[in-house]
């Protein structure tokens, strides 16, 4: 029974990742495959899943411009966003904003 449950969860995760924009692969190590992991160096207990798209766009563009600073590991985000196109930023913000928030 336990194995079936785990396999079901893995199946759901793979379906969710199939819809993810390719650039989301950069996010998984710190934010998790469902964006519900608290990233290393983050302050507080917030995850990025389900954040408003406009907020995510502002933050991601700020990290690309090296002006965003949420008190976490901003240098990592600066590096991650350095070569991400505006189109990919838009797709990433849209995708993450639609993910369910952590319960």
C-alpha positions in Angstrom: 0.0 0.0 0.0 2.8 2.4 0.9 4.5 1.7 -2.4 1.4 2.5 -4.4 1.0 5.8 -2.5 4.6 6.7 -3.2 4.4 5.8 -6.8 1.2 7.9 -7.1 2.9 10.9 -5.6 5.9 10.4 -8.0 3.4 10.2 -10.9 1.7 13.5 -9.8 5.1 15.2 -9.5 6.2 14.1 -13.0 2.9 15.3 -14.5 3.3 18.7 -12.8 6.9 19.0 -14.0 5.8 18.1 -17.5 3.9 21.4 -17.6 6.7 23.4 -16.1 8.7 25.7 -18.3 12.3 24.5 -19.0 13.8 27.3 -16.9 12.0 25.9 -13.8 14.7 23.2 -13.7 17.0 25.8 -12.3 14.7 26.3 -9.4 14.2 22.8 -8.2 17.4 22.4 -6.3 16.5 25.1 -3.8 12.7 25.5 -4.1 11.8 21.9 -4.7 9.9 20.3 -7.6 6.6 21.8 -6.4 8.1 25.1 -5.3 7.0 24.3 -1.7 10.5 24.0 -0.2 11.9 26.9 1.8 15.1 27.8 -0.1 18.4 27.8 1.8 19.2 31.3 3.2 15.5 32.3 3.1 14.2 34.4 5.9 10.9 33.3 7.3 8.8 30.3 6.3 7.4 31.4 2.9 7.7 29.3 -0.2 7.3 30.6 -3.7 4.4 28.4 -4.8 1.2 30.4 -5.4 2.8 33.8 -5.0 1.1 36.5 -7.1 2.4 36.6 -10.6 3.1 40.4 -10.5 5.2 40.0 -7.3 7.2 37.1 -8.9 7.8 39.1 -12.0 9.1 42.1 -10.0 11.4 39.8 -8.0 12.7 37.8 -10.9 13.4 40.9 -13.0 15.0 42.5 -9.9 17.3 39.5 -9.5 18.2 39.7 -13.2 19.0 43.4 -12.7 20.8 42.6 -9.4 18.6 45.0 -7.5 16.2 42.6 -5.7 17.1 41.8 -2.1 14.8 39.8 0.1 17.4 39.2 2.7 18.1 35.6 1.6 20.8 34.2 -0.7 20.5 37.0 -3.3 23.8 36.2 -4.9 22.6 32.8 -5.9 19.5 34.3 -7.4 21.5 36.9 -9.2 23.5 34.1 -10.8 20.5 32.0 -11.6 18.6 34.8 -13.3 21.6 36.4 -15.2 21.0 34.7 -18.5 17.2 34.1 -18.3 15.2 35.8 -21.1 12.2 38.1 -20.3 10.0 35.5 -22.0 11.3 32.8 -19.7 10.8 35.0 -16.7 7.2 35.6 -17.7 6.6 31.8 -18.2 8.3 31.1 -14.9 6.3 33.6 -12.9 3.1 32.4 -14.5 3.8 28.7 -13.7 4.9 29.3 -10.1 1.9 31.6 -9.4 -0.4 28.7 -10.4 1.2 26.1 -8.2 -0.7 25.3 -5.0 0.5 27.0 -1.8 2.0 25.0 1.0 -0.7 23.9 3.5 
